[in-house]
């Protein structure tokens, strides 16, 4: 698994180990955000052996060696962060596009049984209609979104031309314990816990479809297991949305700061989009998947973890 020491990756690794799978984590431990070593501690707490290889998906020989020892690939490594990628578009392109191309070449050379690629709802850009299904027009409005869409296209083409068994999952705003500090829920919690007003970029009326990490893990495992996923693209989202303004209030209330703190509003970020909402019927039909964790329940789990750090 590439990116196995990251936020979603560690949860997926733990799910695989719990099911009896043999797991090789391939991660470069790039300091985009801290905490990956702590993530490994969570995996080790299971007491189940796994293999860790520190390497970059841009290191072709090292990557090929790791792939050669694998039967299937979960490709979760990538340069995340819309705002970060706005500042460093070349980094987004090299990691998310060239890195994915390297993975696909290694998969082809080593006759991998299946590859599941972690894509993003950012490929859609501004919504033409809601909820967005997999046939919604793709018009990403950030370098991050462009890079994920380009990577998806490479996955599609390698599947078509070389016969690689692939599946793409478009994750919608994943959150949960061990999340990235730059993600909105985590960023809100960090400020609110310190008595600092959380920052909202724009008027706060923009909406997001937040999906709890355990639901994402279940969908990702099903995508690997199910023959019906081959060559397919799926939205993996909760199918409900909340305004960012409402979300901030939920975090304020959850941390016991109600009435003592309020958000501050800043200029809207470039590359932001007004709304996301997943039509997840395809995943329900072909994968037999449905989200189980509501935003209220997921926030409670996240804030319990956050408060215990």
Buried (B, 14 or more C-beta within 10 A) or exposed (E): BBBBBBBBBBBBBBBBBEEEBEBBBBBBBBEBBEBBEEBBEBBEEEEBEBEBBEBBBBBBEBBBBBBEEBEBBBBBBBBBBBBBBBEBBEBBBBBBBBBBBBBBBBBBEBEBEBBBBBBBBBBBBEBEEBBBEBEBEBBBBBBBBBBBBBBBBBBBEBBEEEEBBBBBBBBBBBBBBBBBEBBBBBBBBEBBBEEEBBBBBBEBEBBBBBBBBBBBBBBBBBBBBBEBBBBBBBBBBBBBBBBBBEBBBBBBBBBEBEEEBEBEBEEEEEBBBEBBBBBBBBBBEBBEBBBEBEBEEBBBBBBEBBEEE
